[in-house]
Amino acid sequence: MARVIAIANQKGGVGKTTTAVNLGASLAASEKHTLIIDSDPQANATSALGFPKDPSRRTLYQNLILAESIDRIILDAKMDRLELVPSDKNLVGAAVELVTMESREYRLKESVAQLRERYDYILVDCPPSLDLLTLNALAAADSVLVPIQCEYLALEGVSELLDTLMRLRRTINPSLAIEGILLTMYDDRTTLSKQVAADLRSFFGAQVFETVIPRNVRLAEAPSHGMPVLFYDIHSKGAESYIQLAKEVIANAQKRVGQGTERADQGAGADATPAAASAAAAGSGSGTSGGSDGGSTGTQSD
């Protein structure tokens, strides 16, 4: 049975799409049959996997709104064991059209249920907002992976995000776990990146992935060539980091099966609250003066 992981953060530009595409490719390279569902109307995951805009192509919109079988929408992502449910701009309308539908938060969950036996992992790339598309993804997911940019303002948003996840557990998905918090755009030459990482690990413990995703030019360039960084430059730091993240995700899944526990129940950070996240944000302010951001080697798209 597939593990369904929603990659979500209400803040934009933190590396959600970069993570969905490159983690998916790295899981596939690890011989795990993986499906990426692009639920963002910007369709960046779709284009990053080499699919240009095509008005005639079926997308997630047809599945959510027109009840078309998701099997007719899945595309071969031109990599062994990696497939894609594409997106397009019509999903903007889907967020509005879903409002009047019955079981509007569970449309994606019903479709994903049909696919669980065919894949090892299903990754859902969420839009940078808490609309009905994101709610559908979180209702369908077993867990949520939260990319967080190593900057002060991104850290401030952790409190709001965790508060949202707690409310979702009480309403649409009581079993939703935290797959992990992923530090992105990390620059070890700056004091700020180090301080944000230290604060997050202090408050959330084992919920923070050991792997960090660095700022990396190759990682930023790969989407413009329509391929994961694994194909664009396998020897780059970006590729190595996502390969390591895939290994960590797989290891956590094996540990979870062996122990019968969820990652969200592990470590000192399991009981961390939104108030604790706010405290972390406040504490990180002391590290803003050290280091320089001027030497960053690249950026990541959302």
C-alpha angles and dihedrals in degrees: 000000000000122000107229113214122186113206103210146158126153089222117082127226097036098117105267096141093039088054095045093052099041098038088049092051092046092050089050090050087054088059095257114137102235136187123196116203112200105208096164116102089218086069092210093147089053093052092041088061091054103265113131122207111290119174091198094056118104113238141177087284091070090052099047099039107022096035092233115165111268088222089071091054102049114108131199105248091211092252128096112265094003123110136168140215099206130218136208140179092280088079087076086069092044091063087060098038092052091063094080097040126102116252087009094169093052104051093103093042090059091052095045091051088066091056104044095096093052100056141047094211135017115193120195117202105210129204118250095259140066098249130133092280091059091043089054090052093049092046090053096044131094090204144358126235111206118203111202124190113228095245133105098248092049090053091053089061094059091083093055093045095051091047088054092049092051091052090049090053089056094049124021106010118021092176096055109131133188108253089192148295111259121204110218135185089024116178112189090195092071128074090216095062091048092047094049091048092048093049093050093048090047094055103031102033114180092009089077113082115241088224116083125194112228129211102266134173094213090053090054094045099048098077091057087060093049097242142097115262087249088073097033097053116347091183095057121109089243093057093045091051095052092046087054091047091053090052090051093049091049092046091050090050091051091047090049092053092046096048100030091231136122123236088237089066095054132092137007091296096062093096096040113137135206087257089058090051090053089051089052090052091050091048094052091062090080091065099055097093099061125082130008131263091205093093098060111140100208148330137248127226120232 
